[in-house]
Amino acid sequence: MAAVLACGPDAVLSHRSAAVLWGILEGERAAVDVTVPGRRRGRPGIRVHESALSTDERTVRGGIPATTAARTLLDLAAHLQPHQLNRALERAEALGLSDSTPLSAVVQRHTGRRGLASVRRAVKEGIRPAHTKSELERRFLTFVERAGLPLPRTNVWLDLGGEWLEVDCVWPEQRLIVELDSRAHHRTTAAFERDRRRDRRAQADGWRTMRVTEQAMRREEHRLQAELTALIAAVRSA
């Protein structure tokens, strides 16, 4: 509230700071995001954004002038990765956030903005909360979508050799499994042995398993995309 008051009577909390206020994002940045209608000098600890907001893009939440949930999501689209934006949209849906002017209408009135393609796609397809357990899984789903590949089912229990085991991602028709390896969960000897035993049972039962790390998605994106595409195509033609 202090940051908003310091920026003048027409200022509102916005972007990441508004998202935290709405409960869409967790945690706060050191700088507070505030949007003002015209040019305004910045202040220490305040990140000032300039935009003439429509009346239906402004509201008051918890006594603090802020951008509406819809406008906040639009602003976030320019600064978040696709998987992060999807998570924010899922969170807004789970919280039941709604405005008199929906996100689809706010999107239509703003053109040429960064991130607009991502939010338009989400609005067109509808918000589909993904059953994921980790940020790594969300990143992988974004990677798969960006590659134009069919989305897998996530966190599925399969009967592998007479034992029910949970796998991270699966394409049932192609009998393809992708396990996402995180150092935090796969660095013990027991975990290493368990994963290899799982892979052997899957292979013996006619499944193919591919293991993907966060580093591979970050540093070998094109190679990983080609490998996954080839593997899906090979399984399809088998």
Secondary structure, 3 states (H helix, E strand, C coil): CHHHHHCCCCCEECHHHHHHHHCCCCCCCCCEEEEECCCCCCECCEEEEECCCCHHHEEEECCEEEECHHHHHHHHHCCCCHHHHHHHHHHHHHHCCCCCCCHHHHHHHCCCCCCHHHHHHHHHHCCCCCCCCCHHHHHHHHHHHHCCCCCCEEEEEEEECCEEEEEEEEECCCCEEEEEECHHHHCCHHHHHHHHHHHHHHHHCCCEEEEEEHHHHHHCHHHHHHHHHHHHHHHHHC
